Amino acid sequence: MNERTAMPASTKPKVPTGGIDTPAPSGQSPSRPAAPPVPVAHPWPAIAALMIGAFVGMLSETSLNIALPNLMEAFAIPNATAQWLVTGYMLVIGIVLPFSSLIGKWFTTRQTVIFGLIAFIVGSAISALAPSFPILLAGRLIQGIGTGLILPLMFTVAMLIFPPAKLGTVMGMCALVIMFAPAIGPTLTGLILGRLTWHWVFWLFIPFLLIALVCAVCFLKNVGQITRPHIDLPSILGSVIGFGGLVAGVSLASKYGWASPVTLAILLLAIVALALYVRRQLKLEQPVLNLRIFAIPAFRAGASLVMLDFAIILASMYLLPQYFQRGLLVPVAMTGVLMLPGGAINALVSALAGRLYDGFGAKLPVRAGFIIAAVGSIMLLATSPHSPLVYVVAAHVVLMIGCPLAMSPAQTYALNSLNPMQSGDGSTIINTMQQIIGAVATAVTTSLLAIGEGRSGDAEPAQAFTNGMHLGLWFALILAVAALLISLRVKRFSHAEAPSGTGTEPAKEAKSA
């Protein structure tokens, strides 16, 4: 197959045309065909390239949380500056992600993934060799380009190369990548920092990325159509200014305050740019990002739940490693060990959640997941600088049961409400908003942490940090309660309605059994 041309007609994604009232066995979407829209000879090795790349990308997202105190000392920078290694990374991902659908129409899947993996390898090497903070940050931003290209493609490719009967399991594996990597990141980093310097945190990524690169070169094929549509410059500028400004504004709030003229000006500019961007996307015949699919109730609910779930994870993963070190005064290597039980439970539940969707649908696991996540947040709110380590680890485990239990079913529920032609836009939207909401959640949590510490007066440093952490955890609890309320609108299964022209008609949800 010539990668620079559109796929042959025999391999183009086929839009389902079956009746929507046909009963579906084992939770299968009634309107989806039994065969995958794009048959691939070796689907698992093909998706492995994307899963490994996405795993490293998400691992990188939280791995530095535990290393921030070391980096602050190494480069003599405050916490608000060091935080840019986390939010700056997510900022670039949030800027790149909205263009993934457009990029997929100009370049083949294989070309995009290989470029993304190489960019991540280069960025990791620059960060590992960085002699100063600006160069370290530049390497992180380059890493963000690779993650921004690979993340949405993982879900898009999975939806197209696997049969519908396996979608729950496959999406569960994809969710395992998204959920397990951030959870295990602090553990790996803690173990590395216990023996080696922070440079080796970045060297760790490269062997995995090389394996992913080999899989991409050998097994990955194009699953999209190369149409090379017109590039709308106002949409590009609106996306960059809007999404980038939003993340930059909330990040600067942790340094200058929410009432700062700089913060307010950037946030106002971002909101205006996003409003104009959304309006333009709804009017364009070929939008950069197909926001019309938000008219589908199941997609809207599922996507919202995924975003809130991800925000809870990143907020808690930002706070917990630092709490172990600064609140409980645990050494960095032991911090990594203490984070391990939660990471292991996260992996187990993520793998199980996909199978639960295949058998029981989204309603039960999603609601149970957010209830459990709320309980875990409440348990962490009861901590102090003298809390037993066993209790804190148990609270972390409870949180890591709830969040992954809801994540995979919510994402599958959202994407299953779309037809194959819409799945790329759906995946792009979900992953874009995940990163934007994640960056915003991290920045808000940082601000709340600083506010809580500032209000602690003459309290001991460990108590002051714990007070700040509690303020950040209240934010996570509010997100969990909001997600639980939204989950009340989730039915067991969702499925796409056969399109009648534009492919953007709202989907009808299957009746609850």
C-alpha positions in Angstrom: 0.0 0.0 0.0 1.3 3.4 -0.9 1.3 5.4 2.4 0.9 8.7 0.6 -2.4 7.8 -1.0 -5.8 7.0 0.4 -6.6 3.5 1.4 -8.1 1.2 -1.2 -11.8 1.1 -1.1 -11.7 -2.4 0.4 -10.0 -1.1 3.5 -11.8 2.2 4.1 -13.8 2.3 7.3 -17.3 1.2 6.7 -20.2 3.0 8.3 -22.7 0.6 9.9 -26.0 0.5 8.2 -27.8 -2.2 10.2 -31.0 -1.5 12.1 -30.5 0.0 15.5 -33.2 -2.1 17.2 -31.4 -5.4 16.6 -30.5 -7.1 19.9 -26.8 -7.2 20.6 -25.1 -10.2 22.2 -22.8 -9.6 25.2 -23.2 -5.9 25.1 -22.1 -5.5 21.5 -23.3 -2.3 19.9 -26.3 -3.2 17.8 -25.4 -1.1 14.8 -21.7 -2.2 14.5 -20.6 -4.9 12.0 -19.1 -8.2 13.3 -15.8 -7.6 11.5 -13.5 -4.7 12.2 -13.9 -1.7 9.9 -10.3 -2.0 8.8 -9.0 -5.6 8.8 -5.3 -5.9 9.8 -3.4 -9.2 9.7 -1.6 -8.7 13.0 -3.7 -6.2 15.1 -2.0 -6.8 18.5 1.6 -6.0 17.3 0.2 -3.0 15.4 -1.5 -1.6 18.5 1.5 -2.5 20.6 3.5 0.4 19.0 0.9 2.8 20.1 0.3 1.3 23.5 4.0 1.4 24.4 4.3 5.0 23.1 1.2 6.1 25.0 2.4 4.3 28.1 5.7 6.1 28.1 3.9 9.4 27.4 1.6 9.0 30.3 4.4 7.6 32.5 6.3 10.8 31.8 3.3 12.9 32.8 3.5 12.0 36.5 7.0 10.5 36.8 8.5 14.0 37.6 6.1 14.7 40.4 8.3 12.8 42.9 11.4 14.3 41.4 10.3 17.9 41.7 12.0 18.4 45.1 15.3 17.1 43.6 15.0 19.3 40.5 14.1 22.4 42.6 17.3 21.8 44.6 19.4 21.0 41.5 18.4 24.1 39.6 17.6 26.4 42.6 14.1 27.1 41.4 10.8 27.5 43.3 7.9 25.0 43.2 5.8 27.3 40.9 8.7 27.2 38.3 9.3 23.5 38.6 5.6 22.9 38.0 6.1 23.9 34.4 7.9 20.6 33.8 4.5 19.0 34.4 2.1 21.6 33.0 4.3 22.7 30.1 4.4 19.1 29.0 0.6 18.9 29.1 0.3 22.3 27.5 2.1 21.1 24.4 0.0 17.9 24.3 -3.1 20.0 24.6 -2.0 22.2 21.6 -1.0 19.2 19.4 -3.9 17.0 20.2 -6.7 19.0 18.5 -4.8 18.8 15.2 -4.5 15.0 15.3 -7.6 14.5 13.1 -6.3 17.0 10.6 -2.8 15.5 10.7 -4.4 12.0 10.0 -5.8 13.4 6.8 -2.4 14.7 5.6 -0.1 12.0 6.8 -0.5 8.2 7.2 -0.9 6.6 10.6 2.5 5.0 10.2 4.3 8.3 9.4 2.6 10.1 12.3 3.4 7.5 14.9 7.1 7.1 13.7 7.6 10.8 13.8 6.0 11.0 17.3 8.2 8.3 18.7 11.3 9.8 17.3 10.3 13.2 18.7 9.8 11.7 22.1 13.2 9.9 21.9 14.9 13.2 21.0 13.1 15.1 23.7 14.1 12.5 26.3 17.8 12.7 25.3 17.8 16.5 25.5 16.2 16.4 29.0 18.6 13.8 30.3 21.6 15.8 29.1 20.2 19.2 30.1 22.7 21.4 32.0 20.1 24.0 32.9 16.4 24.3 33.6 15.4 26.0 30.3 17.0 23.2 28.3 15.3 20.6 30.5 12.0 22.3 29.9 12.7 22.4 26.1 13.2 18.7 26.1 10.0 18.2 28.0 8.1 20.3 25.4 9.5 18.2 22.6 8.4 15.1 24.5 4.9 16.6 24.6 4.8 16.7 20.8 5.3 12.9 20.6 2.7 12.2 23.2 0.2 14.5 21.6 0.5 12.7 18.3 0.3 9.1 19.6 -2.4 9.3 22.3 -5.4 9.9 20.1 -4.2 7.5 17.5 -4.1 4.6 20.0 -7.9 4.8 20.5 -8.7 5.5 16.9 -6.7 2.6 15.6 -8.1 0.3 18.3 -11.6 1.1 17.3 -10.9 0.4 13.7 -8.7 -2.7 13.6 -10.5 -4.9 16.3 -14.0 -6.4 15.9 -16.8 -4.9 18.1 -17.1 -8.0 20.3 -13.5 -7.3 21.5 -13.8 -3.5 21.9 -14.5 -3.6 25.6 -11.4 -5.7 26.3 -9.2 -3.7 23.9 -10.4 -0.4 25.3 -9.7 -1.8 28.7 -6.1 -2.5 27.7 -5.9 1.1 26.3 -7.3 2.4 29.6 -4.8 0.3 31.4 -2.0 2.2 29.6 -3.6 5.5 30.4 -4.3 4.7 34.1 -1.4 2.4 35.1 1.4 4.6 33.7 0.6 7.7 35.8 0.1 5.5 38.8 3.4 3.6 38.4 5.4 6.7 37.4 6.2 7.9 41.0 7.2 4.4 42.0 9.7 4.0 39.2 11.0 7.5 39.7 11.4 6.9 43.4 13.4 3.8 42.9 15.6 5.5 40.3 16.3 8.5 42.5 17.1 6.2 45.4 20.2 5.0 43.5 20.8 7.3 40.6 20.4 11.0 39.6 17.3 12.6 38.1 19.0 12.3 34.6 18.2 8.6 34.6 14.4 9.3 34.8 14.6 10.5 31.2 17.1 7.8 30.0 14.5 5.2 31.3 12.1 6.2 28.5 14.3 5.5 25.6 14.5 1.7 25.5 10.7 1.4 25.6 10.4 3.9 22.8 12.9 2.0 20.7 10.8 -1.1 21.1 7.7 0.8 20.1 9.5 2.2 17.1 10.4 -1.3 15.8 6.7 -2.4 16.2 5.6 0.7 14.3 8.0 0.1 11.4 7.3 -3.6 11.1 3.5 -3.9 11.8 1.7 -0.6 11.7 -0.4 0.3 8.6 -2.5 3.3 7.6 -6.1 3.2 8.9 -7.2 6.6 7.7 -8.0 8.3 4.4 -5.4 10.8 3.0 -7.6 13.6 1.7 -5.3 16.6 2.4 -8.2 19.0 3.2 -7.8 22.8 3.3 -6.0 24.0 6.4 -8.1 26.7 8.1 -5.6 29.2 9.6 -8.1 30.9 11.9 -8.9 27.5 13.4 -5.2 26.8 14.0 -4.6 30.1 15.7 -7.8 29.8 17.8 -6.8 26.4 19.0 -3.2 27.3 19.9 -4.2 30.6 21.6 -7.3 29.1 23.3 -6.1 25.8 24.6 -2.5 27.1 25.2 -3.7 30.2 26.9 -6.0 28.4 29.2 -3.3 26.1 30.5 -0.8 29.0 30.7 -3.2 31.2 32.6 -4.1 28.6 35.3 -0.4 27.7 35.6 0.6 31.3 36.1 -2.1 31.6 38.8 -0.1 29.4 41.1 2.8 31.9 40.8 1.1 35.3 40.6 -2.3 34.5 42.1 -5.7 34.3 40.5 -6.4 38.0 40.8 -3.2 39.0 39.1 -3.7 41.2 36.0 -1.3 38.9 34.0 -3.4 35.8 35.0 -6.7 37.4 34.3 -5.6 38.9 30.9 -4.3 35.5 29.7 -7.4 33.6 30.9 -9.7 36.2 29.2 -7.8 36.0 26.0 -8.0 32.2 26.1 -11.7 32.2 26.8 -12.5 34.6 23.9 -10.2 32.6 21.5 -11.9 29.3 22.5 -15.4 30.8 22.0 -14.5 32.0 18.5 -12.8 28.6 17.8 -15.9 26.6 18.8 -18.1 28.9 16.8 -16.0 28.5 13.7 -15.7 24.7 14.0 -19.5 24.4 14.2 -19.8 26.5 11.0 -17.1 24.9 8.9 -18.0 22.2 6.5 -14.7 20.4 7.2 -13.8 21.5 10.8 -10.4 20.9 12.3 -12.2 19.3 15.2 -15.7 18.0 14.7 -17.4 19.4 17.8 -20.8 18.5 16.4 -20.5 15.1 17.9 -21.2 16.7 21.3 -24.8 16.7 20.2 -24.8 13.0 20.9 -25.9 12.6 24.6 -23.9 9.4 25.2 -20.7 10.8 23.9 -21.2 14.0 25.8 -21.8 12.2 29.1 -19.0 9.6 28.6 -16.4 12.2 27.5 -17.2 14.4 30.5 -16.7 11.5 32.9 -13.4 10.6 31.3 -12.2 14.2 31.8 -13.3 14.4 35.4 -11.8 11.0 36.2 -8.4 12.0 34.7 -8.5 15.3 36.6 -9.0 13.4 39.9 -6.0 11.1 39.1 -3.6 13.9 38.2 -4.6 16.0 41.2 -4.1 13.1 43.6 -0.9 11.9 41.8 0.5 15.4 42.1 -0.2 15.6 45.8 0.5 12.1 47.2 4.2 11.7 46.3 5.0 15.1 47.8 2.9 14.3 50.9 4.9 11.2 51.6 8.2 13.3 51.3 7.2 16.6 52.8 4.3 15.7 55.0 5.3 12.3 56.4 9.1 12.9 55.9 9.5 9.6 54.0 12.8 9.2 51.9 12.3 9.4 48.1 13.1 5.7 47.5 10.6 4.6 50.1 8.0 6.9 48.6 8.3 5.0 45.3 7.7 1.7 47.2 4.7 3.1 49.0 3.1 4.2 45.8 3.5 0.7 44.3 0.4 -1.0 45.8 -1.9 1.7 44.4 -0.2 1.4 41.0 -0.6 -2.4 41.0 -4.3 -2.2 42.0 -4.8 0.4 39.3 -3.4 -2.0 36.6 -5.5 -4.9 37.8 -8.8 -2.9 37.9 -8.1 -1.2 34.6 -7.7 -4.6 32.9 -10.9 -5.9 34.6 -13.0 -2.8 33.9 -12.9 -3.4 30.1 -14.3 -6.9 30.6 -17.0 -5.5 32.9 -18.2 -3.2 30.1 -18.4 -6.2 27.7 -20.6 -8.1 30.2 -22.5 -5.5 32.1 -22.2 -2.2 30.3 -21.1 1.2 31.6 -23.7 2.1 34.2 -22.7 -0.2 37.1 -18.9 0.2 36.9 -19.0 3.9 36.3 -21.2 4.7 39.2 -19.4 2.3 41.5 -16.1 3.7 40.4 -16.9 7.3 41.4 -18.4 6.3 44.7 -15.2 4.5 45.6 -13.1 7.4 44.4 -15.0 9.7 46.6 -14.5 7.4 49.6 -10.7 7.3 48.8 -10.6 11.1 48.7 -12.4 11.4 52.1 -9.9 8.9 53.6 -7.0 11.0 52.4 -8.7 14.1 53.9 -8.4 12.5 57.3 -4.6 12.2 57.2 -2.1 14.2 59.2 1.7 14.4 59.5 1.5 11.5 62.0 -0.9 9.2 60.0 0.3 5.5 59.8 1.8 4.7 56.4 -0.5 1.7 56.2 -3.6 4.0 56.3 -2.3 6.3 53.7 -1.4 3.5 51.3 -4.8 1.9 51.9 -6.5 5.3 51.0 -4.4 5.4 47.9 -5.4 1.9 47.0 -9.1 2.7 47.4 -8.7 5.8 45.1 -6.9 3.6 42.6 -9.8 1.1 42.6 -12.4 3.7 41.9 -10.8 5.9 39.2 -9.8 3.0 36.8 -13.1 1.2 37.4 -14.9 4.2 35.9 -12.4 5.2 33.2 -12.5 2.4 30.6 -16.3 1.9 30.7 -16.9 5.7 30.4 -14.5 6.0 27.4 -15.9 2.9 25.6 -19.4 4.2 26.3 -18.6 7.5 24.7 -16.8 6.2 21.6 -19.3 3.4 21.0 -21.9 6.1 20.5 -20.1 7.2 17.4 -19.9 5.5 14.0 -16.4 4.5 12.7 -16.1 7.7 10.6 -16.6 9.8 13.8 -14.3 7.7 16.1 -11.2 9.6 15.1 -12.8 13.0 16.1 -14.2 11.4 19.3 -10.8 10.1 20.3 -9.1 13.4 19.5 -11.7 15.4 21.5 -11.5 13.1 24.6 -7.7 13.0 24.6 -7.4 16.8 24.0 -9.8 17.6 26.8 -8.1 15.0 29.1 -4.8 16.8 28.8 -6.3 20.3 29.0 -8.4 19.3 32.1 -5.4 17.5 33.5 -3.1 20.5 33.1 -5.8 22.8 34.6 -6.4 20.3 37.5 -2.6 20.2 38.2 -2.4 24.0 38.2 -5.4 24.4 40.4 -4.1 21.8 42.8 -0.8 23.6 42.9 -2.6 26.9 43.7 -4.7 25.3 46.4 -1.6 23.6 47.9 0.2 27.0 48.1 -2.9 28.7 49.6 -3.3 26.0 52.2 0.4 26.3 53.2 0.2 30.1 53.3 -2.7 30.0 55.7 -0.9 27.7 58.1 0.8 30.5 59.9 3.5 29.3 62.3 2.7 25.6 61.8 5.5 23.1 61.3 6.5 22.6 57.6 5.1 19.1 57.6 1.8 20.3 59.0 1.6 23.3 56.7 2.1 21.0 53.7 -0.6 18.6 54.9 -3.0 21.5 55.3 -2.3 22.5 51.7 -2.7 19.0 50.5 -6.1 18.7 52.2 -7.2 21.8 50.3 -6.2 20.2 47.0 -8.0 17.0 48.0 -11.2 18.8 48.6 -11.0 19.8 44.9 -10.6 16.1 43.9 -13.6 15.2 46.1 -15.7 17.9 44.4 -14.8 16.5 41.0 -15.7 12.9 42.1 -19.1 14.1 43.3 -19.7 16.0 40.1 -18.8 12.9 38.1 -21.1 10.7 40.1 -24.0 13.1 39.4 -23.3 13.0 35.6 -23.0 9.2 35.7 -26.7 9.0 36.7 -27.4 9.8 33.0 -25.3 6.8 31.8 -27.2 3.8 30.4 -25.8 0.3 30.1 -24.7 0.5 26.5 -24.5 3.1 23.8 -24.4 2.6 20.0 -24.0 4.7 16.9 -27.0 5.6 14.8 -26.7 5.0 11.0 -25.8 8.3 9.5 -27.9 10.1 6.9 -25.4 12.3 5.2 -23.1 14.2 7.5 -22.3 11.5 10.0 -23.0 13.9 12.9 -26.6 13.0 13.9 -27.1 12.3 17.6 -27.0 8.7 18.5 -29.9 6.9 20.2 -29.0 5.0 23.3 -29.8 1.4 23.8 -32.4 0.6 26.4 -31.2 -0.4 29.8 -31.6 -4.1 30.5 
